[in-house]
Amino acid sequence: MSTGTGFVYAVATADTKARELFFVSETVAKAGVDVVTVDLSTQRGNTPSRADFPPELIADFHPEGRDAVFCEDRGRSIDAMALAFKQFLSQRRDLLGVIGLGGSGGTALITPAMQSLPVGVPKVMVSTMASGDISGYIGASDISMVYSVTDVAGLNRISRRVLGNAANQIAGAVLFPQEEDISGKPALGLTMFGVTTPCIQQVSAALEEDYDCLVFHATGSGGNAMEKLVASRMLSGLLDLTTTEVCDLLFGGVLACDDTRFAALAETRIPCVISCGALDMVNFGHVSTVPEKYADRLFYHHNAQVTLMRTTPDENAAMAQWIAARLNRCEGDITFLIPEKGFSALDSEGQPFWSPEADRAFITTLEAHLLQTERRKIVRLPCNINDPQFAEAAVQHFRALAEKEF
């Protein structure tokens, strides 16, 4: 049996992991999937590589040529080969999926290219690093990380089982792909946090008959994942109502977006209703992880591992300026809804983070810095973000923008 439409790319540094690489490729082939091997070794060997794509060929994809890869500095070599492999993979038109294997260096070599592939393309990375913090390796992509258990340094009773399972995992994803959505509904991106859940549930319920509502948890990686789908033209509109990741980016929280937040919106100009959901809080882990400089601040202990810190008027003003500067670059239709009676479930009258002064600092600063036009507007609403009135307004404003767009 053969897939006949392309190949799984099996990838490793074959100067140290050739046995593992070819074991994986043979297992994928036995499952009935066509496979090719890629060698990302960064040291010139005395014998030619047995891989279908040797390291010299991959290195030639670096903008400065192979000499940028085969240098004397290991760190620079890894970075250069990672870039070359990313360029190589972006030009493959026969790629059905990618499976990589490696230690820290191999994982750093392979995963940047995986991250650049569209969501939905099967990606499996067998790594010694998969039992720790893997956020840097995954980014906003759908990479499946498999912990190697033993080091990727030879074949044994454990590694054969783990590598074999991973090989069959990628083969299964290729042989039994998820059917494409045939509903014809345009896809929308919505951002949600625990303290804005009632709002997003109401909005989704009102729109799901006409739209495929994709809800992203505003945990940093969630917002980045949504941005990636926007940039890939996989979303037709946004209800980016929970922008709390900006708090963590600017003030050292643990659920931060990166500096490119809202950039995809500027590039694609898709219609967007946006708000200030959960901008009243910065997220930290256990209380012991809160930086000492914040010792005298107002906290809410959400659970044993999540500590929330109330943002101050000055911080709210800084966030408003940061957001306005980025939204001013957007030429598409944007409506910024401001819930005047609180930005989250904790920021409502009688709740721990209720602070009209802090909210007012955000509102007045945003109005001062956001350049309003016929397509970029601010709308105040006399309610909390979780009130039905706010959800109804968000739906109405989005439908109005969508009618203009579609």
QUILIN-V720520 format. One line per field, one symbol per residue. phi: phi as a letter, one per 20 degrees, with the letter a starting at -180 (. if undefined). psi: psi as a letter, one per 20 degrees, with the letter a starting at -180 (. if undefined). A space follows every 50 residues. Layout:
phi=???
psi=???
This chain:
phi=.cfmdrceeecaeffccfffgffffffffffodfbcdcddgddfeecffe ffcfffffffefgdnfffeedeefffffffffffffffffdeddedrccd breffffffefgfffffffofgbccebfefedfdgfeemdddfeedffme febodbfefffffffffffffffffcfffffdfnffeddcdbcgecggff ffffffdffdceededffdnffffffgffffemeceacdeecdfgfgffe cnfedefdfegmfffffemffbdcbdgmfebdeceggfefggfdgeeecc efafdcdddffegffffffffffffeffeedeecceedefdpeafedcgn egdfbgffffffffffffdfeecfdccdcecebefefggfffffffffff fffffe
psi=pqhiiaqpopprnihikgggghgghhgghhijppqqqpokpjppriqqqi qhorhhgghiiphjrhhhgmaiogghgggghggghggghijpjkphrppr qrbgghghgghhhghiqqphppppooqiiiibojhhhhckrlpopppifr qmmrpahghggghgggghghghhghmqpqqpjhipqpqpqpqrhjjgggh gggghhihhiqooopppmkfhghhgghghghjkiqirqmminkhhhghgh jkrilqaaijpighghhhkqqppqakpkjjqpprcqhiipqhijhjrpqp ngahjoppppqrgghhgghggggghhhiipiapppopooikqirhimrpi rhjonhgghhggghgghhhpopahioqppqpmrqhjqhhggggggghghg ghhhg.
